[in-house]
Amino acid sequence: MKPHTLTIFALLIWWTAISQVPTVYIIDAGRVVELKKKVDLRDGRTMALVSQLIHQADSLVGIRPMSVIDKALVPVSGNKHDYMSQAPYFWYDSTKPNGLPYFRRDGVRNPEIYKITDRTYLGQLENASSKLALAWYLSGNEKYAAKAALLLRTWFLDEATRMNPHLEYGQAIPGVNTGRGIGIIETIALTNIADAAGILTGSNSWTQNDHAALQKWYGSYLDWLITSQHGKDERRAKNNHGTWYYAQAIDFALFTGDKAKAKQLVEESLARLDSQLNSDGQQPLELERTTALGYSTMNLKGWFIVARLAEKTGIDLWNFKTSKGATLTSAVEWLLPYAIGEKSWPYQQINKYNPSEIYPLLLQLKANEKYNVYMQTLKQANKDVMTALIWE
């Protein structure tokens, strides 16, 4: 076979793989396919966004793979493969011997938490794998898939560096405990990582065996979420922690092929949503926080993920009405004037709020044209290329 024939053959193989709809659960698979078509047609705006993405992906190709074993500290188990972190809002108490136990300052992050790198590195893995996977899908350049695959294998699969699939030591409070169910909120990143792996399945670098091994890891983590005391505690949480528990558990059930479990969890989550919203869409439990605007937005983000996942189980959460008559749409509409500064926020918000946080939520609402008066301003404020590519 001649060299140019081999090149054409390789391109045909890539196009066959890339033209298939990726198996993703949070992002819109149809949207990703449509983006690829626009790239092929050299659509001006799409190409400008893809150019930004490729620039960022190029900067990620050379990064060192992250691992839980890189942390300087060791969990009480003595095993660095166990994820660990420290509660962010708890501080040294100078009035107590050795500063213990730490005391709570809601919304004020203790810089000590960054001495333990697991949480930071997991966030970096989410960012890198998501961008690299999409860069590969839209460009066909295998170097992006190869790097993403290396990062995923390092964190989840390689025996020397993998994370053990549990979170027994998440968000520990010095002088109080070695871990809490609340720490489970730190693995939100795993949802986007699962989608990144789903996109990569069409590449040469991420094999079927790799994907099956990752699904097995997620299956083990889901089993821990459901059976462990920490998992049970978080499943009962009434506020955003309960929301994000369901977002993760439902996503992991779908990712591992257990649609029945996913549907069961979606049905169960309806009672949590019912308990969280007032008749006008306020979220009282989030309004109690010192960063109430941020937490209200963050909780709705979790519910939007649950709603997207619920679609995969045949349940329509978008139009679900609580016993008080509230919906996800009414919750967003109550929050929106405050988020964009049209109204003065009457609750606490001790940290600066970024209005673009609510932008992806508006983009996902079916009738987002209702919000045109806000959309252009938020679109200009949005600096996240992934939001622009996936949701705009």
N, C-alpha and C positions, 0 to 999 in steps of 0.2 A: 504494500500500500504506500502511495506517495506521501511525502510530508504534508502537503497542503490538504490531501484527502484525510489524513489523520486529524488535522486541525479542525476541519469541518465536522468530522465524526465526533470529536470531543465536544464541540459546541452543540451538536445535536443532542448528545447525551445530557449535557448541562441543561439545555432548554427543556427537554422532556421532564427532568427532575424539577426544575424551577417552575414550570408551568402548572404543576400539580398544586392543589390547594393545601397549604401547610396545616398541620394539626395543631391548632392553638386554641386556648380556652378563654383568655381575657381579651387579647387584641382581636380585631375583626379580620378573619382570614381572607374574606372577600376584598377587603380594603387593601391588604398586602398584595394580592394578585393584581388588583387594579393599579396599584403603584408601579408594579413591574411593567404593566402594559404601557403606562405613561412614560416610563423610562425608555422603553423600546421606541416610542413615538417621539422621543426627545422633547417632551412637554417642558416648556421654559421654567415655570415655577417649580415643578417637581424636580427638574435637574438641578436647580439652585439649592433645594433642600438636600438632595442626595449628595451634592458636592460638599455641603457642610458635614453630612454624616460620614462620608468617606474620609474627610480630613480628620475627624475625631477618631474614626476606626484606625487610620494609619498611626495615630499617636498611641493607640492601644496595642498594636501588634508587638511592640517591643517591651511591654511591661512584664515584670516577673510574676509568675503564677502565685496566687494567694493560697494560704492554707491555715487551718486552725493550729497547726503545730508551730507556727511562726511566733506565737505569743511568748512573751518573756515569763509570764506567770503560769503557774500550774494549778489546775482545779484540785479540789480536795480529794478527788478520785486518784490523783497522781498520774492521770492519763491526759496528755496534751491533745489527743484526738477528740476529747470531750469539749464541746463549745462552752464558753463561759463569758459572763459579762457582769458589770456592776450596775445597780439601780441608779439611773441618771439624776434623780431628784433628791438624793439622800447625801447628807454632808457630815463631816467630822464635827463632833460636839466637844468644844473646848472646855465645857464644864464637867465633863465626865473623864474618868481614868482611861487613858489611851484613846480618848475621843469616841469611845464605844458605849452604847450603840449609836449609829448614825441617826440623824433626825431629818425629817422631810421638809423640803422647800419646793412646793409644787411649781413646775414650770421653769425652775432655775437649774441648769445643768451643771453638775460637778465635773470640772475638767479631769478629775482623777479617772473617770470612766474610759478615757482614751488610752490609758496605760495598757488596757487589755484590748488587743487589736481584732478580736474575732468579729465583733459587730461592724467595725469599719471595713474590714476586708470582705465580709459578706455583701455589704452595700456596693463595694467596688466590683465584686464579681457580677452582681446584678447589672450594673451599668455597662460593664465591658462585654459581657456575653450577649446582652440585648442588642447593643449597637453593632457588634461584630457579626452577629447572626443576620441582622437585617442588611448590613452592608454586603455580606456575601450574597444574600438572596437577590438584591437589587443590582449588583455589579457582576456577579458570577466569578469574582476573584477568590480563588480557593484559599488564599493566604488568610483571609478573615475567618473562614470556617475552621481552618487548621488551628488558629490561635484560640478561638472560642472553645473548640473541642479540647485543647490542652488545658485550658482553665477549668473546664467542667470535670475532666478526668482527675485533675490535681485535687480539687476540693471534695469530690464525691466518691471517686472510684479507686485511685491508686492507694494501695495498702500503706505505703509509707507516709502519706499526707492526708488521707481522707478524714472527713468529719464523721464521728459516730452519730447515727441517726436518732438523737434525742436532745433535749434541752433541760437537763436536770439542774444545770448550774447557770441558768440565765437570770440576769438582773438580781443578783445577790445583794443583800443589805449587810454591810460589815457590822458584826456584833449582834445580828438578828438571825440570819439564815444563810445558806449556801446557794440558794436559788429559789425562784418563785414561778408560779404559773404565768404571772404577768410578763415574764421574759419571753414568752412565746410570740409576742407581738413583733419581736426582732426578726423572725423568720418570714415576714411578709415578702422579703426579697425572693424567696423560693418560688413564688407564683410567677413572677416575670422570668425567672431562670427556666422554669418548665416550658414557657412559651418559646424562649430562645432555643431550647433543645428541640422543640417541635419544628421550628423553622429549619434547623440544621440537618434534619433527617434526610433532606434531599442532597446533601453534600457528600463528597468522597471522604471527608475527614471524620465525620461523626457516623459511625457504623451502626447497624442494627443491634449488634452486641452491646455497643456503648449505650444505646438508648434503652435497651432492655435492662441493663445493669442500673442505669439511673432510675428507671421506673421501680426497680426492686428497692433501691435506697429510699425513694419517696414512699413506697408502700410500708417500709419499716418505720419511717418517721410518722406516717399517718396512724399506724397501729399504736405507736407511743402516744400520739396526741389523744387518741380515744381511750386508751387503757390506763395511762399513768395518772397519778394524783394531780400533778401539775396541769396536765391536759384537762382533767375533769374540773379543776378549779377554774380554768380559763373558759371552759365551755359554759359555766354557770355565770360568768361575769355579765353584769347588766349593762355596762357601758360599751365604749368603743372596743374594749378588749374582747368582749363577746362577739361583736361584729366581725372583727378581724380573725377570730378563731374560726368562725364559719367560712369566711372567705378562703382561708388557707385549707381547711379540711375538705371543703367541697372541691376546690381546685385539685388537690392531691388525689382525691378519689377519682376524679375524671381523668387525670393524667395517668393513673395506674390502671384505668379501664374498669373501675367499679362504679358504673353509672347508677346502680341501685342504691349504693351507699350515698352517692352524691345527692340523689333525689331525696332520700330520707333526711339528710342534713339540711337541704333547702327547705323542706316542709317544716322541720323543727325550727329553723331560723325565723320563720314568720312570726312566731310568738315573741321573739326578741325584738324584731322591728316594731311590732305592735306596742311593746312596752316602752319604747324609746322616744316615740314622737307624740307631741301634743296635737290637738286638733288643728292648729295653724301651722304645724310643721316644725315647731321648736324642738330642740333636743335637750331637755332639762338636765340630764346627767352631765352633758358636755358643757353646759352653761355654768356649772359649778366650778369649773377649772379656772386657773389664773390666766390661761391662754385659751379662753372659751371660743373665740372666733376660729382659731386654728384647729382646735379639737372638733368643733362642729363640722368644719370642712373635711377634716381627716376621717371622721366617722362616716360621712356621706360617701366619701371615696370608697370606703370599704363596702358599703351597701351597693354601690354601683357595680363593683366587682362581683358581689354575690348575685346581683340581677343578671349580669352577663353570663355567669356560670349557670344560673337557674334556667336560662334559655336552652342550654344543652340537655337539660333534664325534662323539658316540656312544661316548665312552670313559668308563668308570666309575673315577675315581681315588679315590673315597671308600673303596672296598673293595679297592683295590690293596694287595697284600702284597709287601713287599720280600723280597729273598733271605734276610733274617734273620728274617722273619715279622712285621715292624712295619707299622703302618698309620698313617694320619693320626689316627685315633681314639686309638690307643695312645700316640702322641706327645703329644696333648693331655692324656690321662689321666696320663701321667708328670709333665707340667709343672704340672697344675692345683693339687695340694696346696701347691706352692711359691708359685705365683702368688697364691693367696688367703691365704697366710701360715699355713696349717695345719702346714706343715713348714718348718724353717729352711733357707734356701737355702745349699748347701755350696760354691757357686762365687762369683766376684766379681760385684758389682752396685754400682758406685761411685756411681750416680745413683739417685734415688728411683724406684721402680717403681709404676706405676698398675695395680692389680688389674683395673680395668674393661677393660683392653686385651684380656684373654682372653674377655670376655663375648660379643662377637659370634661368636667361634668356637664357643662352646657352643651359641649359638642356632642355628647352621647345622648342627650335627650332627643326624642323623636321630632318634637316641634321646636327645634332650636332656633328657627327663624323668628320665633316670638321674642327672642332676646337680642335681635339685631342691634338695638340701641346700645347694648353692652359689648357685643361680640367684637366689633372692630377695635375698640379700645383694648380689650383683653388680648386680641390677636397681636396687636402691636407690642404689648407688654410681654408676651410669651417669648422666652429665649430658648426654649427646649425644642430641639430639632425632632426628637422622637414624638413629642406631642403633636407637632405640626404634621409630621409624616403619617402618623397612625390615626389621628382623630379629625384633623381639619378637612 
